[in-house]
Amino acid sequence: MGFRFSRSLKLPGGFRLNVGTRGVGVSWGVRGFRVGVGPAGARYTASVPGTGISWSGPLGSAPAPASRTLGTPHAAPVDAAAAVAAHDALVQQLVSLHRVAPAIWDWNALAAAPAPPPPVAAQDAAAVEAWRAAQARWQWFHDVALGVRAGNVDACEAVLQHLGPFQRLRELGGSIRVSVQQDWCVEAWLLANSAEVVPCDQPVLTAKGNLSRRKMPAARRVELFLDHVCSAALRIARETFALLPIPVVFVHVAEVRTDPATGHPAFVPVLSVAFDRESFAALNLDGVDPSSAVVSFDHVMAWKKSVGFAEIVPLDPNQHSPDDD
């Protein structure tokens, strides 16, 4: 799969890579406000959601109107510092996916939670209907919590499919499939982002404070992509451990590449890691280097600084069962 785009590529942290006939730019924003840095300079766009009212303008100081000549295109000055800051923030987002701390589910508390009391006025149809909905929700969580505490595979699978955030974590890659086949481990497959997610060039400030662009060294781009993939793997493990009290999480990462024998896209495994809960809990995830953290666990990865990832044979959970220890 990978990324194929003609105009825009969404990136983690609210960033977007914009490609047009005039060049490449980066923008960032939230609902109602966006800042962009590109060939035409740094600009903002603001709006009042739901009203259709919006306005935009250049960031930084614009030249005096008298300097403009009628009929001559005028580009807002580039805010060099903003361009550099946007690039640095983008790179940081790519390699810090694992730093997002998910909420930890307390299945003991959910199992012990009392059922919702029935409404006082039983004749109030709306109240009765709300109580029935709350009762059904409580019953589902109660049954699932008991199953999770008992290590029931079906209960854990229900949690992954209905409560897991994995399909919403689009910044991690093209798709995520998470399942539990045995009571001691979860197995996750991630289709990684394309290497194109890493910028090809980088803005730099000159001695005079102007903006210059340099091509990012190929080795640096390969290293950033390595850390991006490892950061995504760590994030999946972190989300899973917060969701379920399970000892081991296997994370396998694949890329889509063209099969030279057929000319068709094919899934190629490039990373496989067995994260154990005890060792993972000992990590300071705000301070670790993603690739260094990943290789401290049982893993399979073939990576060279000159070419990046090579195809591997993923770890087999059946060969890593606790019964084999």
C-alpha positions in Angstrom: 0.0 0.0 0.0 2.3 2.9 1.2 1.4 6.5 0.5 0.4 7.6 -3.0 -0.6 11.2 -2.9 -1.2 14.0 -5.4 -1.9 17.0 -3.2 -1.8 16.2 0.5 -0.4 13.7 3.0 -1.7 13.6 6.6 1.0 13.2 9.2 0.9 12.6 13.0 0.2 15.4 15.4 -2.1 17.3 13.1 0.5 18.0 10.5 -0.1 17.8 6.8 2.4 17.7 3.9 1.0 19.7 1.0 2.3 19.1 -2.5 1.5 21.5 -5.4 2.9 22.9 -8.6 4.8 25.6 -6.7 6.6 23.2 -4.3 6.2 21.4 -1.0 4.9 22.9 2.3 4.0 21.8 5.8 0.9 22.9 7.7 -0.4 22.3 11.2 -3.7 23.1 12.8 -6.8 22.2 14.8 -10.5 22.8 14.0 -10.8 26.5 13.4 -7.1 27.3 13.0 -4.3 26.2 10.7 -0.8 27.5 10.1 1.1 26.6 6.9 4.7 27.2 5.7 5.4 26.7 2.0 6.8 28.3 -1.2 4.6 31.3 -0.7 5.6 31.9 2.9 4.0 31.3 6.2 0.3 31.9 6.5 -2.6 31.3 8.9 -6.2 30.4 8.2 -8.8 30.9 10.9 -12.5 30.2 11.0 -15.6 30.1 13.2 -16.8 26.5 13.0 -20.3 26.1 11.8 -20.7 29.6 10.5 -18.8 29.6 7.2 -16.9 32.6 8.4 -13.1 32.4 7.8 -10.1 34.7 7.2 -6.4 34.3 6.5 -3.2 36.2 6.2 0.6 36.0 6.3 2.5 35.3 9.5 5.2 37.8 10.3 5.6 41.3 8.9 4.5 41.9 5.4 6.1 44.7 3.2 4.3 48.0 2.9 1.5 48.1 0.3 3.3 50.9 -1.6 6.0 48.4 -2.6 3.6 46.4 -4.6 3.2 46.8 -8.3 -0.2 46.3 -9.9 -0.3 43.1 -11.8 2.8 41.7 -10.3 2.4 38.6 -8.2 3.4 39.2 -4.6 4.4 36.4 -2.1 4.3 36.9 1.6 7.8 36.8 3.2 8.7 33.4 4.5 8.9 33.2 8.3 12.2 31.3 8.4 12.0 30.5 12.1 8.4 29.2 11.8 9.5 26.9 8.8 12.3 25.4 10.8 10.1 25.0 13.9 7.4 23.3 11.8 10.0 20.9 10.3 11.5 20.0 13.7 8.0 19.4 15.2 7.1 17.1 12.3 10.3 15.1 12.7 9.7 14.9 16.5 6.1 13.7 16.0 7.3 10.9 13.7 9.6 9.4 16.3 7.6 10.0 19.5 4.4 8.1 18.9 5.2 5.9 21.8 5.2 8.8 24.3 1.4 9.1 24.3 0.2 7.6 27.6 -3.1 5.7 27.3 -5.6 5.3 30.1 -5.1 2.0 32.0 -8.2 -0.2 32.3 -9.0 -1.5 35.8 -10.8 -4.8 35.1 -11.0 -5.6 38.9 -12.9 -2.4 39.5 -15.2 -3.0 36.5 -16.0 -6.5 37.7 -16.9 -5.2 41.2 -18.9 -2.2 40.0 -22.6 -2.4 41.1 -25.4 -2.6 38.6 -27.2 0.7 38.0 -30.3 1.2 40.2 -33.7 1.2 38.6 -35.5 4.5 38.2 -37.6 5.7 41.1 -40.5 6.5 38.8 -41.1 3.3 36.9 -43.9 4.9 34.8 -41.4 7.4 33.3 -40.8 5.7 29.9 -37.7 7.8 29.1 -36.1 7.0 32.5 -36.9 3.3 32.1 -35.4 3.2 28.6 -32.2 5.0 29.9 -31.9 2.5 32.8 -32.3 -0.4 30.4 -29.5 0.9 28.3 -27.3 1.5 31.3 -28.1 -2.0 32.6 -27.1 -3.6 29.3 -23.9 -1.6 29.2 -23.1 -2.6 32.8 -23.8 -6.2 32.1 -21.5 -6.3 29.0 -18.6 -4.7 30.9 -19.3 -6.9 34.0 -19.2 -10.1 31.9 -16.2 -9.0 29.9 -14.3 -8.0 33.1 -14.9 -11.4 34.6 -13.7 -13.0 31.5 -10.5 -10.8 31.2 -9.6 -11.5 34.9 -10.0 -15.3 34.1 -7.8 -15.0 31.0 -10.7 -15.9 28.7 -9.6 -15.6 25.1 -13.0 -14.5 23.8 -13.4 -11.8 26.4 -9.9 -10.4 25.6 -10.7 -10.5 21.9 -13.9 -8.6 22.6 -11.9 -5.9 24.4 -9.5 -5.6 21.5 -12.2 -5.3 18.9 -14.6 -3.0 20.7 -12.5 -1.0 23.2 -9.1 -0.9 21.5 -8.1 2.4 19.8 -6.0 0.7 17.1 -8.1 1.5 14.1 -8.1 5.1 15.1 -4.4 5.3 15.3 -3.9 6.2 11.7 -0.6 7.9 12.3 1.0 4.5 13.0 0.4 3.2 9.5 -2.0 2.1 6.8 -3.8 -0.5 8.9 -3.6 -2.5 12.2 -4.9 -5.9 13.0 -4.8 -7.0 16.6 -6.0 -10.3 17.9 -5.6 -12.8 20.8 -5.3 -16.5 20.0 -3.9 -17.6 23.3 -4.5 -16.5 26.9 -0.9 -15.4 27.5 -0.2 -13.1 24.5 -1.7 -10.6 22.0 -0.5 -10.5 18.4 -0.6 -7.3 16.3 0.2 -6.7 12.7 0.9 -3.2 11.5 1.2 -2.1 7.9 3.8 0.6 8.2 3.7 4.1 6.7 5.8 4.5 3.6 9.3 5.9 4.0 7.9 8.9 2.1 6.5 10.0 5.5 10.0 11.3 6.3 10.7 14.7 4.7 13.2 14.7 1.8 14.6 18.1 2.7 15.0 20.3 5.7 14.8 24.1 6.2 17.7 25.8 7.9 18.4 29.4 9.0 21.3 31.2 7.4 23.7 33.4 9.4 21.5 36.4 8.3 18.3 34.7 9.6 17.1 33.8 6.1 15.5 30.5 5.1 17.5 28.0 3.1 16.6 24.4 2.2 19.0 21.5 2.2 18.4 17.9 1.1 18.2 15.6 4.1 21.0 13.1 3.9 19.8 9.6 2.8 21.3 8.0 5.9 19.5 10.4 8.1 16.1 9.7 6.4 16.7 6.0 6.8 17.4 6.4 10.5 14.4 8.5 11.1 12.2 6.0 9.3 13.7 3.2 11.5 12.8 5.2 14.6 9.4 6.0 13.3 8.6 2.3 12.7 10.0 1.3 16.1 8.1 4.1 17.8 4.8 2.8 16.2 5.6 -0.7 17.5 6.2 0.6 21.0 2.9 2.6 20.8 0.9 -0.6 19.9 2.5 -2.5 22.8 1.8 0.4 25.2 -1.8 0.6 24.2 -2.3 -3.1 24.5 -0.7 -3.4 27.9 -2.9 -0.6 29.2 -5.9 -2.3 27.8 -5.4 -5.9 28.9 -3.5 -7.6 31.8 -1.6 -9.9 29.4 2.1 -11.0 29.8 3.4 -10.6 26.2 2.5 -8.5 23.1 3.9 -9.6 19.7 4.1 -6.7 17.2 4.9 -7.5 13.6 5.4 -4.7 11.1 5.2 -5.1 7.4 5.7 -2.9 4.3 4.1 -3.1 0.9 6.6 -3.6 -1.9 6.5 -4.6 -5.5 7.2 -8.3 -5.9 9.8 -8.4 -8.7 8.6 -11.9 -9.8 5.0 -10.8 -10.3 5.1 -7.0 -10.5 2.3 -6.9 -8.0 2.3 -5.3 -4.5 3.2 -7.8 -1.7 3.3 -7.6 2.1 6.9 -7.9 3.4 7.5 -8.4 7.1 10.4 -6.1 8.3 10.2 -6.1 12.1 8.9 -8.5 14.7 9.2 -7.9 18.5 8.0 -9.8 21.6 7.4 -7.2 24.3 7.1 -8.7 27.8 5.1 -6.7 30.3 7.7 -6.6 33.1 10.6 -5.3 30.9 8.2 -2.9 29.1 7.0 -1.4 32.4 10.7 -0.7 33.3 11.1 1.6 30.3 11.1 5.3 30.6 9.2 5.9 27.4 9.6 9.6 27.5 13.4 9.3 27.3 14.1 6.1 25.3 15.4 6.0 21.7 12.8 4.0 19.9 15.1 1.7 17.9 17.4 1.1 20.9 14.4 0.2 23.1 13.0 -2.2 20.5 16.2 -4.2 20.1 16.4 -4.7 23.9 13.5 -7.2 23.5 13.4 -10.5 21.7 13.1 -9.4 18.1 13.9 -10.1 14.5 15.0 -7.2 12.3 17.4 -6.9 9.3 18.3 -3.3 8.9 21.3 -1.6 7.3 22.0 2.1 7.4 22.6 2.2 3.6 19.4 0.5 2.5 17.0 0.4 5.5 14.8 -2.7 6.2 15.1 -6.1 4.6 12.6 -8.9 4.7 12.5 -11.1 7.8 10.7 -14.2 9.1 8.4 -13.0 12.0 8.6 -14.5 15.5 6.2 -17.4 16.0 4.3 -17.1 19.3 3.9 -20.9 19.4 7.7 -21.1 19.7 7.8 -18.6 22.6 5.2 -20.1 24.8 5.8 -19.7 28.6 5.5 -23.4 28.8 8.8 -23.7 26.9 10.8 -21.8 29.5 
